[in-house]
Amino acid sequence: MAFFTGYEIAAAGKTTFKDEFVTAGGVDTAEVDVAGMKSRLHADLFFAGEILNVDGITGGFNFQHAWTSGFVAASAIASARL
Ligand SMILES: Cc1cc2nc3c(=O)[nH]c(=O)nc-3n(C[C@H](O)[C@H](O)[C@H](O)COP(=O)(O)OP(=O)(O)OC[C@H]3O[C@@H](n4cnc5c(N)ncnc54)[C@H](O)[C@@H]3O)c2cc1C
């Protein structure tokens, strides 16, 4: 944990591509209960990250979505004790 909180990075602008990179499209969010990232169509099926139809401009929004939805899905799976 100390590595993540104490690690310092010097940033200087964008890198090689200087553009956004994310997959647009994927599983329709209307088919997912975001409270646990669980499918409304199939039992015991969970989604997280870029497989969902969620995308944002480069800058961390896609990473944040991947991490947050992954945490929510993992928490729901652990609670469900599948
Ligand atoms: C070049 C580039 C730059 C980017 N820059 C940014 C940025 O600056 N900011 C931002 O917010 N987003 C950025 N993104 C987007 C961001 O990286 C993705 O939205 C995010 O990583 C998606 O996370 P994910 O966990 O859903 O998928 P991924 O990170 O793609 O993880 C999926 C994982 O599943 C594994 N996998 C695939 N198939 C199988 C299988 N059959 N069995 C087991 N494992 C499998 C893959 O190997 C991979 O490790 C960038 C993307 C690219 C390509």
The ligand as a Tripos MOL2 file, in Angstrom:
@<TRIPOS>MOLECULE
LIG
   53    58     1     0     0
SMALL
NO_CHARGES

@<TRIPOS>ATOM
      1 C1         -2.7740    3.1560  -25.7500 C.3       1 LIG1
      2 C2         -3.8890    3.4070  -24.7570 C.ar      1 LIG1
      3 C3         -3.8570    4.5040  -23.9420 C.ar      1 LIG1
      4 C4         -4.8760    4.7590  -23.0160 C.ar      1 LIG1
      5 N1         -4.8110    5.8540  -22.2230 N.ar      1 LIG1
      6 C5         -5.7730    6.0840  -21.3260 C.ar      1 LIG1
      7 C6         -5.7000    7.2100  -20.4540 C.ar      1 LIG1
      8 O1         -4.7570    7.9970  -20.4930 O.2       1 LIG1
      9 N2         -6.7130    7.4140  -19.5830 N.ar      1 LIG1
     10 C7         -7.7930    6.5760  -19.4970 C.ar      1 LIG1
     11 O2         -8.6660    6.7960  -18.6660 O.2       1 LIG1
     12 N3         -7.8860    5.4880  -20.3120 N.ar      1 LIG1
     13 C8         -6.9130    5.2290  -21.2030 C.ar      1 LIG1
     14 N4         -6.9920    4.1410  -22.0180 N.ar      1 LIG1
     15 C9         -8.1410    3.2830  -21.8590 C.3       1 LIG1
     16 C10        -7.9580    2.3500  -20.6550 C.3       1 LIG1
     17 O3         -6.6720    1.7410  -20.7270 O.3       1 LIG1
     18 C11        -9.0360    1.2620  -20.6830 C.3       1 LIG1
     19 O4        -10.3330    1.8540  -20.7490 O.3       1 LIG1
     20 C12        -8.9670    0.3980  -19.4350 C.3       1 LIG1
     21 O5         -7.6770   -0.1280  -19.2580 O.3       1 LIG1
     22 C13        -9.9630   -0.7500  -19.5600 C.3       1 LIG1
     23 O6         -9.7620   -1.6060  -18.4530 O.3       1 LIG1
     24 P1        -10.3740   -3.0410  -18.4890 P.3       1 LIG1
     25 O7         -9.9420   -3.7000  -17.1960 O.co2     1 LIG1
     26 O8        -11.8320   -2.9990  -18.7960 O.co2     1 LIG1
     27 O9         -9.7050   -3.7740  -19.7440 O.3       1 LIG1
     28 P2         -8.1400   -4.1190  -19.9960 P.3       1 LIG1
     29 O10        -7.2470   -3.1690  -19.2760 O.co2     1 LIG1
     30 O11        -8.0220   -4.2510  -21.4870 O.co2     1 LIG1
     31 O12        -7.9780   -5.5210  -19.3020 O.3       1 LIG1
     32 C14        -8.5220   -6.6950  -19.8520 C.3       1 LIG1
     33 C15        -7.6150   -7.8320  -19.4350 C.3       1 LIG1
     34 O13        -8.2390   -9.0900  -19.7790 O.3       1 LIG1
     35 C16        -7.2600   -9.9250  -20.3090 C.3       1 LIG1
     36 N5         -7.9590  -10.9320  -21.1090 N.ar      1 LIG1
     37 C17        -8.5200  -10.7870  -22.3230 C.ar      1 LIG1
     38 N6         -9.0520  -11.9380  -22.7260 N.ar      1 LIG1
     39 C18        -8.8540  -12.8290  -21.7310 C.ar      1 LIG1
     40 C19        -9.1840  -14.1900  -21.5570 C.ar      1 LIG1
     41 N7         -9.8730  -14.8730  -22.4730 N.pl3     1 LIG1
     42 N8         -8.7960  -14.7950  -20.4220 N.ar      1 LIG1
     43 C20        -8.1240  -14.1150  -19.4600 C.ar      1 LIG1
     44 N9         -7.7860  -12.8010  -19.5670 N.ar      1 LIG1
     45 C21        -8.1520  -12.1830  -20.7080 C.ar      1 LIG1
     46 C22        -6.3240   -9.0240  -21.0910 C.3       1 LIG1
     47 O14        -5.0670   -9.6340  -21.2900 O.3       1 LIG1
     48 C23        -6.2570   -7.8130  -20.1670 C.3       1 LIG1
     49 O15        -5.2230   -7.9290  -19.2120 O.3       1 LIG1
     50 C24        -5.9670    3.8750  -22.9170 C.ar      1 LIG1
     51 C25        -6.0170    2.7350  -23.7590 C.ar      1 LIG1
     52 C26        -4.9980    2.5030  -24.6580 C.ar      1 LIG1
     53 C27        -5.0580    1.2600  -25.5300 C.3       1 LIG1
@<TRIPOS>BOND
     1     1     2 1
     2     2     3 ar
     3     2    52 ar
     4     3     4 ar
     5     4     5 ar
     6     4    50 ar
     7     5     6 ar
     8     6     7 ar
     9     6    13 1
    10     7     8 2
    11     7     9 ar
    12     9    10 ar
    13    10    11 2
    14    10    12 ar
    15    12    13 ar
    16    13    14 ar
    17    14    15 1
    18    14    50 ar
    19    15    16 1
    20    16    17 1
    21    16    18 1
    22    18    19 1
    23    18    20 1
    24    20    21 1
    25    20    22 1
    26    22    23 1
    27    23    24 1
    28    24    25 2
    29    24    26 1
    30    24    27 1
    31    27    28 1
    32    28    29 2
    33    28    30 1
    34    28    31 1
    35    31    32 1
    36    32    33 1
    37    33    34 1
    38    33    48 1
    39    34    35 1
    40    35    36 1
    41    35    46 1
    42    36    37 ar
    43    36    45 ar
    44    37    38 ar
    45    38    39 ar
    46    39    40 ar
    47    39    45 ar
    48    40    41 1
    49    40    42 ar
    50    42    43 ar
    51    43    44 ar
    52    44    45 ar
    53    46    47 1
    54    46    48 1
    55    48    49 1
    56    50    51 ar
    57    51    52 ar
    58    52    53 1
@<TRIPOS>SUBSTRUCTURE
     1 LIG1         1 GROUP 0 **** ****
